Amino acid sequence: MDMPKTYDEIVRKTVPEPDSSFRPSPEQVKQAYEGFRALDADEQALHDRVVAAIGGRGEITVEIDHDRVVLRGRVRDAADLRRIPEIVRRLDGVNAVDDQLVIG
């Protein structure tokens, strides 16, 4: 028996009358895997300050939980690996930095 390989094949084999008008966006899929939590105004402002402070120094995801900042992603070199968390720690409103950055 041939196993379905794509989303559409799986739907055709498992759903009697699939409504093909709805497909999750890539952003919705990402949020489903990572989990989504809306930021309040203060958290959003802190998020924007952190993103501006680190600029384009790698592929970094910034998560905010009140005054705690989580940094995930890849940076170019060891200097950025040390520098970026230190830049974030110095920002107003940051109480803790969870550094999960890697070189790559």
C-alpha positions as CSV (number, residue, x, y, z in Angstrom):
1,M,0.0,0.0,0.0
2,D,1.3,3.4,-0.9
3,M,1.7,5.7,2.1
4,P,0.6,9.4,1.7
5,K,3.6,11.8,1.7
6,T,2.1,15.3,1.4
7,Y,-0.4,17.2,3.4
8,D,-2.9,17.1,0.5
9,E,-2.5,13.3,0.1
10,I,-3.1,12.7,3.8
11,V,-6.2,14.9,3.8
12,R,-7.7,13.1,0.8
13,K,-7.2,9.8,2.5
14,T,-8.4,10.7,6.0
15,V,-11.0,13.5,5.7
16,P,-14.3,12.6,4.0
17,E,-15.0,16.1,2.6
18,P,-11.9,18.3,3.2
19,D,-12.3,22.0,3.0
20,S,-9.2,22.9,1.0
21,S,-10.0,26.7,1.3
22,F,-7.9,26.9,4.5
23,R,-4.2,26.3,4.8
24,P,-2.2,27.6,7.7
25,S,0.3,30.3,6.8
26,P,4.0,29.7,7.4
27,E,3.8,32.1,10.3
28,Q,0.9,30.1,11.8
29,V,2.8,26.8,11.4
30,K,5.9,28.4,13.1
31,Q,3.7,29.7,16.0
32,A,2.1,26.2,16.4
33,Y,5.5,24.6,16.8
34,E,7.1,27.3,19.0
35,G,4.0,28.3,20.9
36,F,2.6,31.8,20.7
37,R,2.2,34.3,23.5
38,A,1.0,37.8,22.9
39,L,3.2,40.5,24.3
40,D,1.8,43.4,26.4
41,A,2.9,47.0,25.5
42,D,5.9,47.0,27.8
43,E,7.1,43.6,26.5
44,Q,6.7,44.7,22.9
45,A,8.7,47.9,23.6
46,L,11.5,45.9,25.2
47,H,11.4,43.4,22.3
48,D,11.8,46.3,19.8
49,R,14.7,47.8,21.8
50,V,16.5,44.4,22.0
51,V,16.1,43.8,18.2
52,A,17.4,47.3,17.5
53,A,20.3,46.9,19.8
54,I,21.5,43.6,18.3
55,G,20.9,44.8,14.7
56,G,21.7,42.3,12.0
57,R,24.3,40.3,13.9
58,G,23.2,36.9,12.9
59,E,19.9,34.9,12.7
60,I,18.6,35.6,16.2
61,T,15.1,35.1,17.6
62,V,14.2,37.3,20.6
63,E,11.6,36.2,23.1
64,I,10.4,38.4,26.0
65,D,8.8,37.2,29.2
66,H,8.2,40.3,31.4
67,D,11.9,41.5,32.0
68,R,13.5,38.2,30.9
69,V,15.0,38.0,27.4
70,V,15.7,34.7,25.6
71,L,18.1,34.8,22.7
72,R,18.1,31.9,20.3
73,G,19.9,31.5,17.0
74,R,23.2,31.7,15.2
75,V,25.9,34.3,15.2
76,R,28.9,34.8,13.0
77,D,31.8,34.4,15.4
78,A,32.9,34.0,19.0
79,A,33.1,37.8,19.5
80,D,29.4,38.2,18.7
81,L,28.7,35.2,20.9
82,R,30.1,37.2,23.9
83,R,29.1,40.7,22.8
84,I,25.4,40.3,22.0
85,P,24.2,39.0,25.4
86,E,26.3,41.7,27.1
87,I,24.6,44.4,24.9
88,V,21.2,43.0,25.8
89,R,22.0,42.9,29.6
90,R,22.8,46.6,29.6
91,L,19.4,47.6,28.2
92,D,16.9,49.3,30.5
93,G,14.2,46.9,31.5
94,V,16.2,43.7,31.1
95,N,16.6,41.8,34.4
96,A,17.8,38.4,33.0
97,V,19.2,37.1,29.7
98,D,18.9,33.4,28.7
99,D,21.6,33.1,26.1
100,Q,21.0,30.1,23.8
101,L,23.1,31.4,20.9
102,V,25.5,29.3,18.9
103,I,28.2,30.0,16.3
104,G,27.3,28.9,12.8
